[in-house]
C-alpha cells in the first residue's frame, strides 16, 4: 500500500489576531461607555427620558386637540413646546432632508389642493415648517439651553392653568370626560422642564 500524504493547512494568524484586537477594542469601548454613563448618573438619563415623555405628551395633546378635545385654550403653544423639547434624534431627523420633504409636500397640498388639506393638519404642518426653517439661533442656541427650558415651563404652566380654569377647578379637571388623560398629559409637560431646571441648578 502506498503511503498517504496529508496536506497540512496553515492557519493564518493575522485574521484571528485582527478579530481578537477588534473584540478587545469593543470591550474597552463598552467599559468606557459604562464608566461614563455611571459618572453621568441617573440625572442625565432622567432628563433625556423625561424629554421623550414630554415631547410625546405634547404631540398626544396636539392630536387630541385637533380631533376631539376642542377648547378655547391657546393649544398652538404646543408647537413651540415640541420645538424646544423634541429629543435631538427626532429634531435632527425632521430638521434635515426628511423634514424638508414633509414641509414641501405640506405646502404644495395647502397651496394647490386646499380641499385635500384637512384642518387638523394645520398645527403639525406648522411644526414641521418651524423645525425646518428656524434660524440656528433658535435651533441650536436656545434649544437645550436654560431659556428653552424656561419657555417650556411657562407654556406648561399656562396650559395647566387654562385647562383647570376651563374645567371649573382642579377636581373637575379629573372627573370630566377625557379629563384624566388631558390633565395627566398637561402635567407631564411640566415634569421635564422642572426636572431639567433642578438638574441645571444642582
PyMOL commands that set and color helices and strands:
alter all, ss='L'
color gray80, all
select helices_A, chain A and resi 13-67+77-85+88-95+97-112+114-116+121-133+136-142+146-167+170-175+179-201
alter helices_A, ss='H'
color red, helices_A
deselect
rebuild
show_as cartoon
